[in-house]
Amino acid sequence: MTVTEHTTRNGVDTATLFATLDAVRGDTELAKFQFRATNRWLAGTHNQSTIHGFHGAKQDMTHQQPFTFDADHPAVLVGNDNGPTPVEYLLHALAACLTAGIANVAAARGVTLSEVSSTVEGDIDLLGILGLSNEVRNGYQRIRVAFTLRGDDPEKLRAVVEQSRRRSAVFDVLTNGVPVSVDVSTD
Amino acid sequence: MTVTEHTTRNGVDTATLFATLDAVRGDTELAKFQFRATNRWLAGTHNQSTIHGFHGAKQDMTHQQPFTFDADHPAVLVGNDNGPTPVEYLLHALAACLTAGIANVAAARGVTLSEVSSTVEGDIDLLGILGLSNEVRNGYQRIRVAFTLRGDDPEKLRAVVEQSRRRSAVFDVLTNGVPVSVDVSTD
């Protein structure tokens, strides 16, 4: 009989986390990932994305199930409110990335968490996307994240958030931008 | 009896769309919106956001219902796959924003659509977020969107996509970045 030590903190399997880090250190090609979403227009501003397959660790993989998400505009923006607006998903992505990072960093440092909650606000002036001003940008003008953490020593908790921010993929994309190409086929 | 003319194209109520544009032209304060998400950590890399209230057109509003979304890491990234990763939500947001814009622009221009579908791919090297390289960025290195459109004349369809891209809030945020502040309370 083999006894496997499973060290779990904050719901993070730290033994596997550290083993994964070691594996990637030994073969950096394992770190190359490609994520994907497919989207289908339904009617008006209502459309739906499916997220299922991705590539990583040198193989094509899938999530355990396909995830589907509706996006739409609310009535005040001439939609039917079948889902959040696309820009609201950005706020969710940011909160989710920073929170997952907080859990991982805390586990790696041996910091205990009892609560991590956050509110994200994004200010946007729609004069841009409505084409009514060329001085107003299309996207958010600013985004604010407010975290509440409970658990270990407050100073340790703050340091964990800061490290998560420094290593967050979504924070990087949203603050620094990324090259995006758009191709069109009409066959 | 009043006969109201409802001109709908591609599922877009163009009469209401143009009336909305006129209203905002007359009072640009109506265009100031604030979107919000709240997030709660569950365990490990699993967390959940709720999107419900927002501010716009000078009033606090809510979506018809609260929308909740789970994010997690797949097993290969030491999670339990209870939802897509945060970075995959960015791809969905981008496809959704461009697609909603395509529907609106096409309707405003009298261009008929029969299909709008897309695939979005994002390349990311996890050496950044894993803290194993300081040369590799944390976020996506590039994102590619591939649209397929059917309906009207191909040239008109391509012009509609281009105009949607030029006025997309998510495309702007992802390509140009936005200031993000992160506050922490440990009370």
Interface residues (C-beta under 8 A of the other chain):
Chain A: N10 G11 V12 D13 T16 L17 T20 L21 V24 R25 T28 A31 K32 F33 Q34 F35 R36 A37 T38 N39 R40 W41 L42 A43 G44 T45 H46 N47 S49 I51 F54 G56 A57 M61 H63 Q64 F67 F69 A71 D72 H73 P74 V76 L77 V78 G79 D81 G83 P84 T85 P86 V87 E88 Y89 L90 L91 H92 A93 L94 A95 A96 C97 L98 T99 A100 G101 I102 A103 N104 A107 L113 E115 V116 S117 S118 T119 V120 E121 G122 D123 I124 D125 L126 L127 G128 I129 L130 G131 L132 S133 R137 N138 G139 Y140 Q141 R142 I143 R144 V145 A146 F147 T148 L149 R150 P154 L157 R158 V161 R165 R167 S168 A169 V170 F171 D172 V173 L174 T175 N176 G177 V178 P179 V180 S181 V182 D183 V184 S185 T186 D187
Chain B: N10 G11 V12 D13 T16 L17 T20 L21 V24 R25 T28 A31 K32 F33 Q34 F35 R36 A37 T38 N39 R40 W41 L42 A43 G44 T45 H46 N47 S49 I51 F54 G56 A57 M61 H63 Q64 F67 F69 A71 D72 H73 P74 V76 L77 V78 G79 D81 G83 P84 T85 P86 V87 E88 Y89 L90 L91 H92 A93 L94 A95 A96 C97 L98 T99 A100 G101 I102 A103 N104 A107 L113 E115 V116 S117 S118 T119 V120 E121 G122 D123 I124 D125 L126 L127 G128 I129 L130 G131 L132 S133 R137 N138 G139 Y140 Q141 R142 I143 R144 V145 A146 F147 T148 L149 R150 P154 L157 R158 V161 R165 R167 S168 A169 V170 F171 D172 V173 L174 T175 N176 G177 V178 P179 V180 S181 V182 D183 V184 S185 T186 D187
